[in-house]
Amino acid sequence: MSDGSRTPPRLFLVAPEGLTAEHIVACTKAACGAADVASIVVPAAVVRIAHDLQALDLAVLCDGQAKPPCDGVHINADADMAALRKAVGKTGIVGVYCAASRHAAMQAAEAGADYIAFAQKSFQRREPIVGWWAELFEIPCVAFDPSEIKDLDILLPQCPDFIRPSDAMWASPEEAARVSAEFMQRITA
């Protein structure tokens, strides 16, 4: 990291809809073998793979709904936070995607979100939203737009806690390993 005072960000994976459960597991295993991966958001249709992914020491979040055996849920800011918090319990994770809305992010944090995810490529008032959040709040933030290596020059100085790598990683396990390794080299350089 540029200032040396913060922990380097970890990778935050988001499995796209339409992939087989086996493909998601294979790509995720490859990514975990090449990088420091913290968590993965999976479509509700494939939550049966949660145990396989948890065995990789990942937090597994279901996209849009609380479904066992996932560790939590990843929701949009307009979802019923109270109901989802009740569904996942006190120890479950509730992550909230707030696009580029400062207001939605602050409301989600107040309501008990465990992390805030931003569309970091959308800036408000020419100020990078991830940097704004990281500077003012302790709740972790995710740079949620899929990022390319070139994006890290702008993103790393903003100090996100988690970064979502390029969706190119889902092409194959080999591509997952390559993309993840490149990210880790750049993040830890």
C-alpha positions as CSV (number, residue, x, y, z in Angstrom):
1,M,0.0,0.0,0.0
2,S,1.2,3.5,-0.7
3,D,1.1,4.8,2.9
4,G,2.2,1.6,4.6
5,S,-0.2,2.1,7.5
6,R,-3.1,-0.1,6.3
7,T,-3.4,-3.8,5.6
8,P,-3.4,-4.6,1.9
9,P,-6.8,-5.3,0.5
10,R,-8.0,-8.9,0.0
11,L,-9.8,-10.2,-3.0
12,F,-13.6,-10.3,-3.0
13,L,-15.0,-12.8,-5.6
14,V,-18.4,-12.6,-7.2
15,A,-19.5,-15.6,-9.1
16,P,-21.6,-14.7,-12.1
17,E,-25.0,-16.3,-12.8
18,G,-25.1,-19.1,-15.3
19,L,-21.9,-20.9,-14.3
20,T,-22.1,-24.5,-13.1
21,A,-21.4,-25.2,-9.5
22,E,-18.4,-27.3,-10.4
23,H,-16.9,-24.5,-12.5
24,I,-17.3,-21.9,-9.7
25,V,-15.6,-24.3,-7.2
26,A,-12.7,-25.0,-9.7
27,C,-12.1,-21.3,-10.4
28,T,-12.4,-20.3,-6.8
29,K,-9.9,-23.0,-5.7
30,A,-7.5,-21.8,-8.4
31,A,-7.9,-18.1,-7.2
32,C,-7.4,-19.1,-3.6
33,G,-4.2,-21.0,-4.5
34,A,-2.8,-17.8,-6.1
35,A,-4.0,-15.0,-3.9
36,D,-5.4,-13.8,-0.6
37,V,-9.1,-14.3,-1.2
38,A,-11.5,-13.3,1.6
39,S,-15.0,-14.1,0.4
40,I,-17.3,-15.0,-2.4
41,V,-20.8,-14.0,-3.4
42,V,-22.6,-16.9,-5.1
43,P,-26.0,-17.0,-6.9
44,A,-28.8,-18.5,-4.8
45,A,-29.0,-21.4,-7.4
46,V,-25.6,-22.8,-6.3
47,V,-25.6,-22.4,-2.5
48,R,-25.1,-26.1,-2.3
49,I,-21.4,-25.5,-2.9
50,A,-21.1,-23.3,0.2
51,H,-19.3,-26.1,2.2
52,D,-16.8,-26.6,-0.6
53,L,-16.0,-22.9,-0.6
54,Q,-16.0,-22.6,3.2
55,A,-13.3,-25.3,3.2
56,L,-11.1,-22.8,1.3
57,D,-11.4,-20.5,4.4
58,L,-13.8,-18.2,2.5
59,A,-16.9,-16.3,3.8
60,V,-19.6,-17.4,1.5
61,L,-22.4,-15.0,0.8
62,C,-25.6,-15.6,-1.0
63,D,-26.6,-13.0,-3.5
64,G,-29.9,-11.4,-2.5
65,Q,-31.2,-13.8,0.0
66,A,-30.3,-15.5,3.2
67,K,-29.8,-19.2,2.5
68,P,-28.1,-21.8,4.7
69,P,-25.4,-23.0,4.7
70,C,-24.0,-19.6,3.5
71,D,-22.2,-17.3,6.0
72,G,-24.4,-14.4,5.1
73,V,-26.1,-12.4,2.4
74,H,-25.1,-9.7,-0.1
75,I,-28.0,-7.3,-0.8
76,N,-28.8,-4.0,-2.5
77,A,-29.3,-0.9,-0.4
78,D,-33.1,-1.1,-0.9
79,A,-33.5,-4.6,0.6
80,D,-35.1,-5.1,4.0
81,M,-32.0,-5.0,6.2
82,A,-33.8,-5.8,9.4
83,A,-35.4,-8.9,8.0
84,L,-32.1,-10.1,6.6
85,R,-30.2,-9.4,9.7
86,K,-32.8,-11.5,11.6
87,A,-32.5,-14.3,9.0
88,V,-28.7,-14.6,9.3
89,G,-28.5,-13.9,13.0
90,K,-26.0,-11.9,15.0
91,T,-23.0,-13.8,13.6
92,G,-24.1,-13.9,10.0
93,I,-22.7,-11.4,7.5
94,V,-24.9,-8.7,5.8
95,G,-23.1,-6.8,3.1
96,V,-24.8,-4.0,1.3
97,Y,-24.2,-2.7,-2.2
98,C,-24.8,1.0,-2.3
99,A,-23.6,1.9,-5.8
100,A,-22.2,5.4,-5.4
101,S,-24.7,6.7,-2.9
102,R,-23.2,8.1,0.3
103,H,-26.6,8.4,1.8
104,A,-27.4,4.7,1.2
105,A,-24.0,3.7,2.6
106,M,-24.4,5.7,5.8
107,Q,-28.0,4.3,6.3
108,A,-26.7,0.8,5.7
109,A,-23.9,1.3,8.2
110,E,-26.3,2.7,10.8
111,A,-28.6,-0.3,10.2
112,G,-25.8,-2.7,11.0
113,A,-24.2,-3.7,7.7
114,D,-21.0,-5.6,8.1
115,Y,-19.5,-4.2,4.9
116,I,-20.4,-1.6,2.3
117,A,-19.8,-2.3,-1.4
118,F,-19.4,0.6,-3.8
119,A,-19.5,1.1,-7.6
120,Q,-16.0,2.7,-7.3
121,K,-15.9,3.7,-11.0
122,S,-18.7,6.2,-10.3
123,F,-17.5,9.3,-8.5
124,Q,-19.5,11.9,-6.8
125,R,-18.2,15.5,-6.8
126,R,-15.0,14.2,-8.4
127,E,-14.0,12.5,-5.2
128,P,-13.5,8.7,-5.3
129,I,-16.2,7.2,-3.1
130,V,-14.1,4.4,-1.8
131,G,-11.4,6.8,-0.5
132,W,-14.1,9.0,1.1
133,W,-15.5,6.0,2.9
134,A,-12.2,4.5,4.0
135,E,-11.1,7.8,5.4
136,L,-14.2,8.5,7.5
137,F,-15.7,5.1,8.5
138,E,-14.4,1.9,10.1
139,I,-16.9,-0.5,8.5
140,P,-15.0,-2.3,5.7
141,C,-15.6,-1.3,2.1
142,V,-15.5,-3.3,-1.1
143,A,-14.5,-1.9,-4.5
144,F,-17.3,-3.8,-6.1
145,D,-17.0,-3.0,-9.8
146,P,-14.9,-5.7,-11.5
147,S,-11.3,-4.2,-11.6
148,E,-8.5,-4.6,-14.1
149,I,-4.8,-4.4,-13.1
150,K,-4.7,-0.9,-14.6
151,D,-7.4,0.2,-12.2
152,L,-5.3,-0.5,-9.2
153,D,-3.2,2.6,-9.7
154,I,-6.3,4.7,-8.9
155,L,-7.9,2.2,-6.5
156,L,-5.1,1.2,-4.1
157,P,-4.4,4.7,-2.8
158,Q,-8.1,4.9,-1.8
159,C,-7.5,2.0,0.7
160,P,-10.4,-0.4,0.1
161,D,-10.5,-3.4,2.4
162,F,-11.6,-5.7,-0.5
163,I,-11.3,-5.5,-4.3
164,R,-13.3,-7.5,-6.8
165,P,-11.0,-8.7,-9.6
166,S,-11.9,-8.8,-13.3
167,D,-14.7,-11.2,-14.3
168,A,-12.2,-12.6,-16.8
169,M,-11.2,-14.9,-13.9
170,W,-14.3,-17.0,-14.4
171,A,-13.3,-18.1,-17.9
172,S,-11.3,-21.1,-16.5
173,P,-9.3,-22.2,-13.4
174,E,-6.1,-21.3,-15.2
175,E,-7.5,-17.8,-15.9
176,A,-8.6,-17.5,-12.3
177,A,-5.1,-18.3,-11.1
178,R,-3.5,-15.9,-13.5
179,V,-5.8,-13.0,-12.7
180,S,-5.6,-13.5,-9.0
181,A,-1.8,-13.9,-9.0
182,E,-1.4,-10.6,-11.0
183,F,-3.7,-8.8,-8.5
184,M,-1.7,-10.1,-5.5
185,Q,1.6,-9.1,-7.1
186,R,0.4,-5.6,-7.7
187,I,-1.3,-5.3,-4.3
188,T,1.7,-6.4,-2.4
189,A,4.3,-4.6,-4.5
